[in-house]
Amino acid sequence: MADLSAPTKMHALVMHRHSPGVVLRSLVIGLTAFLTVVDLFATQAILPSLTRHYNVTPAAMGFAVNASTMGMAIAGLVVGFLSPHIDRRLGILLSLVLLAVPTTLLASAPDLTVFTILRVLQGLCMASAFALTLAYLGEQCTSMDAGGAFAAYITGNVASNLIGRLVSAAVVDTFGLASNFYFFALLNLAGAVLVYFTIPRVRPMHAMPATQSPFAATLAHWRSPSLRAAFAVGFCILFAFIGTFTFVNFVLVRAPLSLGRMDLGFVYFVFAPSVVTTLFAGKAVARFGTRPAIWAALAVAAAGLPLMLSSHFPHVLTGMVLVGVGTFFAQASATGFVGLAASDNRGVASGSYLACYFFGGMAGSAVLGPLFDRFGWAACVAGVGVSLAIAAGLTAQLKLPTTEERRQ
C-alpha cells in the first residue's frame, strides 16, 4: 500500500484511539471478521445432524467439517507469499464472493467426500480474505492502534463462533440442512458488500525488494526464534480449540446431558463473554506484555478443562466459557505480536502464522477425533490440556526485536 501519509490512508484506521471514529473502525473491523469466517465453525453446531445425515462416525464427520482448516492453512501460505503484490481490497472482495460458491454447493453435497472437498474450498477463500485483512491492518495501524485493531478483528471472529452456531442451529431446526448453507452464502456476499464500501482502494505498502523473493522473506521470518514460537503457539491454540468445541457437541447430545438440536445452538452463548474479553487483549498486552497476557489466557483455558468432564450441565457450560475466553484471548494476543514482531513483509508473516494456526486445527481434528472415538471424552480433553501446556512453554520465547535488531 501507499505510505501512511497518503490521503486514502487517513481512513478511520489512523484516527486517534480515543476519538469516536475508533469505535466505528472497531465495529467495521469486527463485522468484516464476522462475515469472513462465519462459515468456519457454524457447522459445528449441527455436527450431530450431519453425522446422522451422512451416516458416519463422529471422528469422520468432525474431520470433514474441520477440513476447511486444511484449505485455510494452504491459502495462508500462498497468500503470504503473494501478499506484497496483491491489492488488499480486490483480494478480499474476490475471496468473499468466491466463498459463496462452495457454501451454496454444500447444500447438495451427495456424500462425505464431496462435502469435505467443498469445506477445503471454503477454507481457501476464507483464509485468503482473513490473511489479506490482517496484512491490511498491520500496514495501516500505528503501533499504538495495532493491538486494538487486531483485538477487534479477533472479537469479530469470536462473535462468528457464537452467532454463527446459534443461527445455524436455528435455521436447520426450522428449515432443514440445505437452507442453512444457502443462508450462509448470503452472509458471504454481505461481507463482500461491506468490504466494497469500507476499505479504500490502495496499493500494497511495500514492494518486495528485487533481491528478496517471497521464499526468502518467509525464511527470514522463520529464522526469528520469536516468530517461530508465535507460529507454534498459534498451532497449539487452534488444536486445543478444535479439540474442545468439535467433540463436546457429541457429549452434549448424549446421556446424561441429552440436549436437543436447538438447545445445542443456545449452548454457544458460552462465547458471549469472549466477545467482551477479547476486546481487552490489546490493552492487556500494552500494559502487562505479550507473554503475561498469553500465559494468563492459557491458564484460564486450562482451568476449564476439568469442568468439562463433569456430568452436571452448569459445570460443563462453565468449562466451555473458560476455554473460549482463554483461547480467543491468547489468539488475539499472538496475532498482534506477529504483526509487531515482523518489521518487514508483514503479509508474509501473517500468512505463515495463519498457516500454522489452521494446520493446528486440522491436526486437532485428526488427532483428537480418533482419541474421542476410541477412548472417550476424557482422553480428548487430556490431549487439549497437553496442547495448552506446550503453548505456555513456547510463549516464553515471544520477545519483540530491539531497534538495533530490526536494523540488522
KOLBA-427862 format. One record per residue (C-alpha): residue in three letters; x negated, y, z. Coordinates in Angstrom, 1 decimal, always signed. Each point is the difference from the previous one (the first is absolute). Example, Ala and Ser with C-alpha at 12.3 -4.5 7.8 and 13.67 -1.06 7.14 Angstrom:
<recs>
<rec ALA,<-12.3,-4.5,+7.8>>
<rec SER,<-1.4,+3.4,-0.7>>
</recs>
This chain:
<recs>
<rec MET,<+0.0,+0.0,+0.0>>
<rec ALA,<-1.0,+3.6,-0.3>>
<rec ASP,<-1.9,+1.7,+2.8>>
<rec LEU,<+1.9,+1.0,+3.2>>
<rec SER,<+0.2,+3.6,-1.1>>
<rec ALA,<+2.2,-0.8,-3.0>>
<rec PRO,<+3.6,+1.5,+0.2>>
<rec THR,<+1.7,-3.4,-0.4>>
<rec LYS,<-1.9,-1.2,+3.1>>
<rec MET,<+1.7,+2.6,+2.1>>
<rec HIS,<+2.9,-2.4,+0.0>>
<rec ALA,<+1.2,-0.7,+3.6>>
<rec LEU,<-3.0,-2.2,+0.6>>
<rec VAL,<-2.3,+2.9,+0.9>>
<rec MET,<+2.4,+2.1,+2.1>>
<rec HIS,<-0.8,+0.7,+3.6>>
<rec ARG,<+0.6,-3.0,+2.2>>
<rec HIS,<+2.5,+1.9,+2.2>>
<rec SER,<+1.9,+1.7,-2.7>>
<rec PRO,<+3.6,-1.1,-1.0>>
<rec GLY,<-1.4,-1.3,-3.3>>
<rec VAL,<-1.9,-2.7,+1.9>>
<rec VAL,<+3.3,-1.6,+1.1>>
<rec LEU,<+1.2,+0.0,-3.6>>
<rec ARG,<-3.3,-1.4,-1.2>>
<rec SER,<+0.2,-2.8,+2.5>>
<rec LEU,<+3.6,-0.8,-1.0>>
<rec VAL,<-1.0,-0.2,-3.7>>
<rec ILE,<-3.0,-2.1,+0.7>>
<rec GLY,<+2.0,-2.4,+2.3>>
<rec LEU,<+2.9,-0.3,-2.5>>
<rec THR,<-2.5,-0.7,-2.9>>
<rec ALA,<-1.5,-2.8,+2.1>>
<rec PHE,<+3.4,-1.4,+0.9>>
<rec LEU,<+1.1,-0.2,-3.6>>
<rec THR,<-3.3,-1.4,-1.1>>
<rec VAL,<-0.2,-3.0,+2.3>>
<rec VAL,<+3.6,-0.6,+1.0>>
<rec ASP,<+0.1,-3.2,-2.1>>
<rec LEU,<-3.0,-1.4,+1.8>>
<rec PHE,<+1.5,-1.2,+3.3>>
<rec ALA,<+3.8,+0.5,-0.6>>
<rec THR,<+0.2,-3.6,-1.4>>
<rec GLN,<-1.2,-1.4,+3.3>>
<rec ALA,<+3.3,+0.8,+1.7>>
<rec ILE,<+1.7,-2.4,-2.4>>
<rec LEU,<-2.6,-2.8,+0.1>>
<rec PRO,<+2.3,-2.6,+1.5>>
<rec SER,<+2.6,+0.7,-2.7>>
<rec LEU,<-2.7,-0.2,-2.7>>
<rec THR,<-1.3,-3.2,+1.5>>
<rec ARG,<+3.4,-1.6,-0.3>>
<rec HIS,<+0.6,+1.4,-3.5>>
<rec TYR,<-3.2,-1.5,-1.4>>
<rec ASN,<+0.1,-3.1,+2.4>>
<rec VAL,<-3.6,+0.3,+1.1>>
<rec THR,<-2.0,+0.0,+3.3>>
<rec PRO,<-0.5,+3.2,+2.0>>
<rec ALA,<-3.7,-0.1,-0.8>>
<rec ALA,<+0.7,-0.2,-3.8>>
<rec MET,<+2.6,+2.8,+0.1>>
<rec GLY,<-2.2,+2.1,+2.2>>
<rec PHE,<-2.9,-0.4,-2.4>>
<rec ALA,<+2.2,+0.9,-3.0>>
<rec VAL,<+1.4,+3.1,+1.7>>
<rec ASN,<-3.4,+1.2,+1.1>>
<rec ALA,<-1.6,-0.7,-3.4>>
<rec SER,<+0.5,+3.7,-0.6>>
<rec THR,<-3.1,+0.5,+2.2>>
<rec MET,<-2.0,-1.9,-2.6>>
<rec GLY,<+1.0,+2.4,-2.7>>
<rec MET,<-0.6,+2.9,+2.3>>
<rec ALA,<-3.5,-1.2,+0.8>>
<rec ILE,<-0.9,-0.4,-3.7>>
<rec ALA,<+1.5,+3.4,-0.9>>
<rec GLY,<-1.8,+1.7,+2.9>>
<rec LEU,<-3.3,-1.1,-1.4>>
<rec VAL,<+0.8,+0.8,-3.6>>
<rec VAL,<+1.5,+3.4,+0.8>>
<rec GLY,<-2.9,+0.8,+2.3>>
<rec PHE,<-2.5,-0.7,-2.9>>
<rec LEU,<+2.0,+2.2,-2.4>>
<rec SER,<+1.2,+2.6,+2.5>>
<rec PRO,<-2.4,+2.8,-1.0>>
<rec HIS,<+1.4,+0.0,-3.5>>
<rec ILE,<+3.7,-0.4,+0.8>>
<rec ASP,<+2.4,+2.9,+0.1>>
<rec ARG,<+1.6,-0.4,+3.5>>
<rec ARG,<+3.4,+1.2,-0.8>>
<rec LEU,<+0.4,-1.9,-3.3>>
<rec GLY,<-1.4,-3.2,+1.6>>
<rec ILE,<+2.3,+0.1,+3.0>>
<rec LEU,<+3.0,+0.8,-2.3>>
<rec LEU,<-0.7,-2.9,-2.4>>
<rec SER,<-0.6,-2.4,+2.9>>
<rec LEU,<+3.4,+0.7,+1.6>>
<rec VAL,<+1.9,-0.1,-3.3>>
<rec LEU,<-1.6,-3.4,-0.9>>
<rec LEU,<+0.6,-1.3,+3.5>>
<rec ALA,<+3.7,+0.1,-0.7>>
<rec VAL,<-0.4,-2.7,-2.7>>
<rec PRO,<-1.1,-3.0,+2.1>>
<rec THR,<+2.2,+1.2,+2.8>>
<rec THR,<+3.0,-0.3,-2.3>>
<rec LEU,<-1.1,-3.4,-1.5>>
<rec LEU,<-0.2,-1.4,+3.6>>
<rec ALA,<+3.8,+0.0,+0.0>>
<rec SER,<+0.0,-2.8,-2.6>>
<rec ALA,<-3.3,-1.9,+0.8>>
<rec PRO,<+0.9,-3.7,-0.8>>
<rec ASP,<-2.6,-1.6,+2.3>>
<rec LEU,<-2.6,+0.6,+2.6>>
<rec THR,<-2.8,+0.2,-2.5>>
<rec VAL,<+1.6,+2.8,-2.0>>
<rec PHE,<+1.0,+1.7,+3.3>>
<rec THR,<-3.7,-0.1,+1.1>>
<rec ILE,<-1.3,+1.4,-3.3>>
<rec LEU,<+2.5,+2.9,+0.2>>
<rec ARG,<-1.1,+0.8,+3.5>>
<rec VAL,<-3.6,+0.1,-1.1>>
<rec LEU,<+1.0,+2.5,-2.8>>
<rec GLN,<+1.9,+2.1,+2.6>>
<rec GLY,<-3.2,+0.0,+2.0>>
<rec LEU,<-2.1,+1.2,-2.9>>
<rec CYS,<+2.3,+3.0,-0.5>>
<rec MET,<+0.5,+0.8,+3.7>>
<rec ALA,<-3.8,+0.0,+0.7>>
<rec SER,<-0.7,+2.2,-3.1>>
<rec ALA,<+2.3,+2.7,+1.3>>
<rec PHE,<-1.2,-0.6,+3.6>>
<rec ALA,<-3.7,+0.3,-0.8>>
<rec LEU,<+0.4,+3.0,-2.3>>
<rec THR,<+2.0,+1.8,+2.7>>
<rec LEU,<-2.6,-0.7,+2.7>>
<rec ALA,<-2.7,+1.3,-2.4>>
<rec TYR,<+2.1,+3.1,-0.7>>
<rec LEU,<+0.4,+0.7,+3.7>>
<rec GLY,<-3.6,-0.6,+0.7>>
<rec GLU,<-1.0,+2.5,-2.7>>
<rec GLN,<+2.6,+2.6,+0.9>>
<rec CYS,<-0.1,+0.2,+3.7>>
<rec THR,<-2.6,+1.8,+2.1>>
<rec SER,<-1.7,-2.0,+2.8>>
<rec MET,<+2.4,+1.7,+2.4>>
<rec ASP,<+3.1,-1.1,-1.8>>
<rec ALA,<-1.1,-3.4,-1.2>>
<rec GLY,<+0.9,-1.9,+3.1>>
<rec GLY,<+3.5,+1.4,+0.0>>
<rec ALA,<+0.5,-0.6,-3.7>>
<rec PHE,<-1.1,-3.6,+0.2>>
<rec ALA,<+2.1,-0.5,+3.2>>
<rec ALA,<+3.1,+1.4,-1.9>>
<rec TYR,<-0.6,-2.4,-2.9>>
<rec ILE,<-0.4,-3.0,+2.3>>
<rec THR,<+3.1,+1.1,+1.9>>
<rec GLY,<+1.9,-0.1,-3.2>>
<rec ASN,<-1.3,-3.6,-0.4>>
<rec VAL,<+1.3,-0.8,+3.5>>
<rec ALA,<+3.4,+1.5,-0.8>>
<rec SER,<+0.2,-2.2,-3.1>>
<rec ASN,<-0.5,-3.0,+2.2>>
<rec LEU,<+2.9,+0.9,+2.2>>
<rec ILE,<+2.5,+1.5,-2.5>>
<rec GLY,<-1.0,-2.3,-2.9>>
<rec ARG,<+0.6,-3.2,+2.1>>
<rec LEU,<+3.2,+1.4,+1.4>>
<rec VAL,<+1.4,+1.0,-3.4>>
<rec SER,<-1.1,-3.3,-1.6>>
<rec ALA,<+1.9,-2.0,+2.7>>
<rec ALA,<+3.1,+2.2,-0.4>>
<rec VAL,<+0.0,-0.2,-3.8>>
<rec VAL,<-0.5,-3.7,-0.1>>
<rec ASP,<+2.6,-0.6,+2.7>>
<rec THR,<+2.6,+2.1,-1.9>>
<rec PHE,<-0.8,-0.4,-3.7>>
<rec GLY,<-2.3,-3.0,-0.3>>
<rec LEU,<-3.7,-0.6,-0.8>>
<rec ALA,<-0.1,+1.4,-3.5>>
<rec SER,<+1.5,+3.3,+0.9>>
<rec ASN,<-2.8,+0.5,+2.5>>
<rec PHE,<-2.6,+0.1,-2.7>>
<rec TYR,<+2.0,+2.4,-2.3>>
<rec PHE,<+0.4,+2.4,+2.9>>
<rec PHE,<-3.7,+0.0,+0.7>>
<rec ALA,<-0.8,+0.6,-3.6>>
<rec LEU,<+2.0,+3.2,+0.2>>
<rec LEU,<-2.1,+1.0,+3.0>>
<rec ASN,<-3.1,-0.5,-2.0>>
<rec LEU,<+1.3,+2.4,-2.7>>
<rec ALA,<+1.0,+2.5,+2.7>>
<rec GLY,<-3.7,+0.0,+1.1>>
<rec ALA,<-1.1,+0.8,-3.5>>
<rec VAL,<+2.4,+3.0,+0.0>>
<rec LEU,<-1.3,+1.2,+3.3>>
<rec VAL,<-3.6,-0.1,-1.2>>
<rec TYR,<+0.9,+1.8,-3.3>>
<rec PHE,<+1.4,+3.0,+1.9>>
<rec THR,<-2.4,+0.1,+3.0>>
<rec ILE,<-3.6,-0.9,-1.2>>
<rec PRO,<-1.6,+2.7,-2.1>>
<rec ARG,<-1.6,-0.8,-3.3>>
<rec VAL,<-3.8,-0.2,+0.8>>
<rec ARG,<-3.1,-1.6,-1.3>>
<rec PRO,<-2.2,-2.5,+2.0>>
<rec MET,<-2.1,+2.1,+2.4>>
<rec HIS,<-3.4,-1.5,-0.7>>
<rec ALA,<-1.2,-1.4,-3.3>>
<rec MET,<-2.1,-3.0,+0.6>>
<rec PRO,<-3.7,+0.9,-0.5>>
<rec ALA,<-1.3,-1.4,-3.2>>
<rec THR,<-2.6,-2.0,+1.8>>
<rec GLN,<+2.5,-1.6,+2.4>>
<rec SER,<+2.4,-2.6,-1.3>>
<rec PRO,<+3.2,-0.9,+2.0>>
<rec PHE,<-1.8,-3.3,+0.9>>
<rec ALA,<-3.0,+2.0,+1.3>>
<rec ALA,<+2.3,+2.2,+2.0>>
<rec THR,<+1.7,-3.1,+1.5>>
<rec LEU,<-3.3,-1.5,+1.0>>
<rec ALA,<-1.0,+3.3,+1.6>>
<rec HIS,<+3.1,-0.1,+2.2>>
<rec TRP,<-0.6,-3.7,+0.9>>
<rec ARG,<-3.5,+0.8,+1.0>>
<rec SER,<+1.4,+2.2,+2.8>>
<rec PRO,<+0.4,-2.0,+3.2>>
<rec SER,<+2.8,+2.2,+1.2>>
<rec LEU,<+2.0,-0.3,-3.2>>
<rec ARG,<-0.6,-3.8,-0.2>>
<rec ALA,<+1.3,-0.2,+3.6>>
<rec ALA,<+3.0,+2.2,-0.9>>
<rec PHE,<+0.9,-2.2,-3.0>>
<rec ALA,<-0.2,-3.1,+2.3>>
<rec VAL,<+2.2,+1.7,+2.6>>
<rec GLY,<+2.6,+0.6,-2.6>>
<rec PHE,<-0.1,-3.7,-1.0>>
<rec CYS,<+0.5,-1.1,+3.6>>
<rec ILE,<+2.9,+2.5,+0.6>>
<rec LEU,<+2.1,-1.2,-2.9>>
<rec PHE,<-0.9,-3.6,+0.7>>
<rec ALA,<+1.5,+0.5,+3.5>>
<rec PHE,<+3.0,+1.9,-1.2>>
<rec ILE,<+1.0,-2.4,-2.7>>
<rec GLY,<-0.5,-3.0,+2.3>>
<rec THR,<+2.3,+1.6,+2.6>>
<rec PHE,<+2.8,+1.5,-2.1>>
<rec THR,<+0.3,-2.7,-2.6>>
<rec PHE,<+0.4,-3.0,+2.2>>
<rec VAL,<+1.8,+1.5,+2.9>>
<rec ASN,<+3.0,+0.2,-2.3>>
<rec PHE,<+0.3,-3.8,+0.1>>
<rec VAL,<-0.4,+0.0,+3.8>>
<rec LEU,<+2.8,+2.6,+0.3>>
<rec VAL,<+2.6,-2.0,-2.0>>
<rec ARG,<-0.8,-3.3,+1.8>>
<rec ALA,<+1.3,-1.1,+3.4>>
<rec PRO,<-0.1,+1.3,+2.7>>
<rec LEU,<+0.1,+3.5,-1.6>>
<rec SER,<+2.2,-1.0,-3.0>>
<rec LEU,<+0.5,+3.4,-1.6>>
<rec GLY,<+2.2,+0.6,-3.0>>
<rec ARG,<-1.1,+1.6,-3.2>>
<rec MET,<+1.2,+3.5,+0.8>>
<rec ASP,<-1.2,-0.3,+3.6>>
<rec LEU,<-3.5,-0.9,-1.4>>
<rec GLY,<+0.1,+3.3,-1.9>>
<rec PHE,<+0.9,+2.0,+3.1>>
<rec VAL,<-3.0,-1.6,+1.8>>
<rec TYR,<-2.3,+2.1,-2.1>>
<rec PHE,<+1.0,+3.1,+1.9>>
<rec VAL,<-3.1,-1.2,+1.9>>
<rec PHE,<-1.9,+2.1,-2.5>>
<rec ALA,<+1.7,+3.2,+1.1>>
<rec PRO,<-2.5,+0.8,+2.7>>
<rec SER,<-2.8,-0.5,-2.5>>
<rec VAL,<+1.4,+2.7,-2.2>>
<rec VAL,<-0.5,+2.5,+2.8>>
<rec THR,<-3.3,-1.3,+1.5>>
<rec THR,<-1.8,-0.3,-3.3>>
<rec LEU,<+0.5,+3.7,-0.6>>
<rec PHE,<-2.3,+0.7,+2.9>>
<rec ALA,<-2.8,-2.2,-1.3>>
<rec GLY,<-1.8,+3.0,-1.6>>
<rec LYS,<+0.2,+2.0,+3.2>>
<rec ALA,<-1.2,-3.0,+2.1>>
<rec VAL,<-3.0,-0.5,-2.3>>
<rec ALA,<-0.9,+3.7,+0.1>>
<rec ARG,<+0.2,+0.1,+3.8>>
<rec PHE,<-1.5,-3.4,+1.0>>
<rec GLY,<-1.8,-1.2,-3.1>>
<rec THR,<+0.7,-2.8,-2.5>>
<rec ARG,<-1.3,-2.9,+2.0>>
<rec PRO,<+1.9,+0.7,+3.3>>
<rec ALA,<+3.2,+0.6,-2.0>>
<rec ILE,<-0.3,-3.3,-1.9>>
<rec TRP,<-1.0,-1.9,+3.2>>
<rec ALA,<+3.0,+1.3,+1.8>>
<rec ALA,<+2.3,-0.9,-2.9>>
<rec LEU,<-1.3,-3.5,-0.3>>
<rec ALA,<+0.4,-0.5,+3.8>>
<rec VAL,<+3.6,+1.1,-0.2>>
<rec ALA,<+0.6,-2.5,-2.9>>
<rec ALA,<-1.7,-2.8,+2.0>>
<rec ALA,<+2.1,+0.7,+3.0>>
<rec GLY,<+3.1,-0.8,-2.1>>
<rec LEU,<-1.1,-3.5,-1.0>>
<rec PRO,<+0.8,-1.9,+3.2>>
<rec LEU,<+3.4,+1.5,+0.1>>
<rec MET,<+0.8,-1.3,-3.5>>
<rec LEU,<-0.3,-3.5,+1.3>>
<rec SER,<+2.9,+0.5,+2.4>>
<rec SER,<+3.4,-1.7,-0.4>>
<rec HIS,<+1.6,+3.3,+1.2>>
<rec PHE,<+1.1,+2.3,-2.8>>
<rec PRO,<-0.9,+3.3,+1.8>>
<rec HIS,<-3.5,-1.3,+0.7>>
<rec VAL,<-0.5,-0.9,-3.7>>
<rec LEU,<+1.3,+3.4,-1.1>>
<rec THR,<-2.4,+1.8,+2.4>>
<rec GLY,<-2.9,-2.1,-1.4>>
<rec MET,<+1.0,+1.0,-3.6>>
<rec VAL,<+0.1,+3.7,+1.0>>
<rec LEU,<-3.5,-0.2,+1.5>>
<rec VAL,<-1.5,-1.9,-3.0>>
<rec GLY,<+1.6,+2.5,-2.4>>
<rec VAL,<-1.1,+3.1,+1.9>>
<rec GLY,<-3.6,-1.3,+0.4>>
<rec THR,<-0.6,-1.3,-3.5>>
<rec PHE,<+1.5,+3.1,-1.7>>
<rec PHE,<-1.9,+2.4,+2.2>>
<rec ALA,<-3.3,-1.9,-0.6>>
<rec GLN,<+0.8,+0.0,-3.8>>
<rec ALA,<+0.5,+3.8,+0.0>>
<rec SER,<-3.2,+0.6,+1.9>>
<rec ALA,<-2.1,-2.3,-2.2>>
<rec THR,<+1.5,+1.4,-3.2>>
<rec GLY,<-0.9,+3.5,+1.1>>
<rec PHE,<-3.5,-1.1,+0.9>>
<rec VAL,<-0.7,-1.3,-3.5>>
<rec GLY,<+1.1,+3.3,-1.5>>
<rec LEU,<-2.4,+1.9,+2.2>>
<rec ALA,<-2.9,-2.5,+0.0>>
<rec ALA,<-0.2,-0.2,-3.8>>
<rec SER,<-1.5,+3.4,-0.9>>
<rec ASP,<+0.0,-0.8,-3.7>>
<rec ASN,<+2.3,-2.0,-2.3>>
<rec ARG,<+2.8,-0.2,+2.5>>
<rec GLY,<+2.3,-1.7,-2.5>>
<rec VAL,<-2.5,-2.9,-0.3>>
<rec ALA,<-0.3,-0.2,+3.8>>
<rec SER,<+3.8,+0.0,+0.4>>
<rec GLY,<+0.4,-2.7,-2.6>>
<rec SER,<-2.6,-2.2,+1.8>>
<rec TYR,<+1.8,+0.5,+3.3>>
<rec LEU,<+3.4,-0.8,-1.4>>
<rec ALA,<-1.4,-3.1,-1.8>>
<rec CYS,<-1.3,-1.3,+3.3>>
<rec TYR,<+3.1,+1.0,+1.9>>
<rec PHE,<+2.3,-1.8,-2.4>>
<rec PHE,<-2.3,-3.0,-0.4>>
<rec GLY,<+0.5,-0.2,+3.8>>
<rec GLY,<+3.7,-0.2,-0.5>>
<rec MET,<-0.3,-2.8,-2.6>>
<rec ALA,<-2.4,-1.9,+2.3>>
<rec GLY,<+2.4,+0.5,+3.0>>
<rec SER,<+2.8,-1.6,-2.0>>
<rec ALA,<-2.2,-2.8,-1.4>>
<rec VAL,<-1.7,-0.9,+3.3>>
<rec LEU,<+2.8,+0.6,+2.6>>
<rec GLY,<+2.8,-1.5,-2.1>>
<rec PRO,<-1.4,-3.5,+0.1>>
<rec LEU,<-0.8,+0.5,+3.7>>
<rec PHE,<+3.6,+0.9,+0.6>>
<rec ASP,<+1.4,-2.9,-2.0>>
<rec ARG,<-2.3,-2.6,+1.6>>
<rec PHE,<-0.6,+1.3,+3.6>>
<rec GLY,<+2.8,+2.5,+0.6>>
<rec TRP,<+0.3,+3.6,+1.0>>
<rec ALA,<-2.5,-0.1,+2.9>>
<rec ALA,<-2.8,-1.0,-2.4>>
<rec CYS,<+1.0,+2.8,-2.3>>
<rec VAL,<-0.1,+2.6,+2.8>>
<rec ALA,<-3.4,-1.3,+1.1>>
<rec GLY,<-1.3,+0.6,-3.5>>
<rec VAL,<+1.3,+3.5,+0.1>>
<rec GLY,<-1.8,+0.5,+3.3>>
<rec VAL,<-3.3,-1.1,-1.4>>
<rec SER,<+0.4,+2.5,-2.9>>
<rec LEU,<+0.6,+2.9,+2.4>>
<rec ALA,<-3.0,-1.0,+2.1>>
<rec ILE,<-2.3,-0.1,-3.1>>
<rec ALA,<+1.4,+3.5,-1.0>>
<rec ALA,<-0.9,+1.3,+3.4>>
<rec GLY,<-3.6,-1.2,-0.3>>
<rec LEU,<-0.4,+1.5,-3.4>>
<rec THR,<+1.4,+3.4,+1.1>>
<rec ALA,<-3.2,+0.5,+2.0>>
<rec GLN,<-1.8,+0.6,-3.3>>
<rec LEU,<+2.2,+2.8,-1.1>>
<rec LYS,<-2.1,+3.2,+0.0>>
<rec LEU,<+0.2,+3.0,-2.2>>
<rec PRO,<-3.2,+0.8,-1.9>>
<rec THR,<-1.9,+3.1,+1.2>>
<rec THR,<-0.5,+3.0,-2.3>>
<rec GLU,<-3.6,-1.1,-0.7>>
<rec GLU,<+1.1,-3.5,-0.9>>
<rec ARG,<+2.6,+1.4,-2.4>>
<rec ARG,<-2.7,+2.0,-1.7>>
<rec GLN,<-2.0,-3.2,-0.5>>
</recs>
